[in-house]
């Protein structure tokens, strides 16, 4: 097994090194949270679409809301 090298705390670059590692972990966590939120939004769109299909008379607001969500998604796709 290989040992991972850690900077000794007495060296002057320790705080900068540690802060960099903390920042990298924060960015990784934010990316994971964003991906999870995107999956949940996609599931919500599917559920709203099914609701609008099942209850067509009561779904005017739902369809408008769904249209806004889908248009925002298309704008995002266009920016990528």
C-alpha positions as a printed NumPy array, in Angstrom:
array([[  0.   ,   0.   ,   0.   ],
       [  1.35 ,   3.427,  -0.887],
       [  1.356,   6.146,   1.72 ],
       [ -0.031,   9.527,   0.835],
       [  2.265,  12.451,   1.556],
       [  0.874,  15.214,   3.756],
       [  2.62 ,  18.53 ,   4.231],
       [  3.86 ,  19.075,   7.765],
       [  1.923,  21.768,   9.588],
       [  5.089,  23.746,  10.332],
       [  5.786,  24.5  ,   6.678],
       [  4.611,  27.938,   5.507],
       [  2.55 ,  26.636,   2.568],
       [  0.387,  24.4  ,   4.752],
       [ -2.529,  26.834,   5.153],
       [ -2.645,  27.582,   1.42 ],
       [ -2.452,  23.88 ,   0.57 ],
       [ -5.212,  23.02 ,   3.04 ],
       [ -7.452,  25.874,   1.839],
       [ -7.041,  24.635,  -1.751],
       [ -8.128,  21.138,  -0.738],
       [-11.161,  22.547,   1.106],
       [-12.132,  24.652,  -1.925],
       [-11.841,  21.635,  -4.236],
       [-14.12 ,  19.624,  -1.936],
       [-16.683,  22.457,  -1.885],
       [-16.75 ,  22.596,  -5.679],
       [-17.183,  18.816,  -5.938],
       [-20.084,  18.959,  -3.461],
       [-21.759,  21.798,  -5.368],
       [-21.48 ,  19.862,  -8.626],
       [-23.104,  16.816,  -6.984],
       [-25.933,  18.923,  -5.527],
       [-26.562,  20.596,  -8.893],
       [-26.748,  17.227, -10.654],
       [-29.181,  15.896,  -8.04 ],
       [-31.407,  18.975,  -8.372],
       [-31.405,  18.609, -12.142],
       [-32.548,  14.977, -11.849],
       [-35.337,  15.98 ,  -9.455],
       [-36.485,  18.731, -11.82 ],
       [-36.64 ,  16.248, -14.698],
       [-38.738,  13.885, -12.542],
       [-41.069,  16.757, -11.595],
       [-41.555,  17.66 , -15.264],
       [-42.496,  14.065, -16.052],
       [-44.988,  13.967, -13.163],
       [-46.562,  17.278, -14.207],
       [-46.847,  16.086, -17.787],
       [-48.589,  12.905, -16.621],
       [-50.936,  14.94 , -14.412],
       [-51.856,  17.207, -17.329],
       [-52.545,  14.153, -19.47 ],
       [-54.733,  12.437, -16.847],
       [-56.706,  15.512, -15.731],
       [-57.038,  17.674, -18.866],
       [-59.903,  19.818, -17.504],
       [-58.071,  20.823, -14.321],
       [-54.629,  21.246, -15.786],
       [-54.615,  24.74 , -17.305],
       [-52.273,  26.148, -14.675],
       [-50.23 ,  22.958, -14.697],
       [-49.73 ,  23.112, -18.461],
       [-48.691,  26.769, -18.335],
       [-46.271,  26.024, -15.508],
       [-44.906,  23.034, -17.398],
       [-44.49 ,  25.201, -20.502],
       [-42.432,  27.723, -18.524],
       [-40.2  ,  24.977, -17.124],
       [-39.678,  23.438, -20.556],
       [-38.917,  26.821, -22.158],
       [-36.292,  27.516, -19.485],
       [-34.769,  24.099, -20.131],
       [-34.628,  24.832, -23.872],
       [-32.898,  28.156, -23.166],
       [-30.309,  26.328, -21.053],
       [-29.761,  23.784, -23.834],
       [-29.269,  26.623, -26.326],
       [-26.616,  28.273, -24.137],
       [-24.587,  25.063, -23.852]])
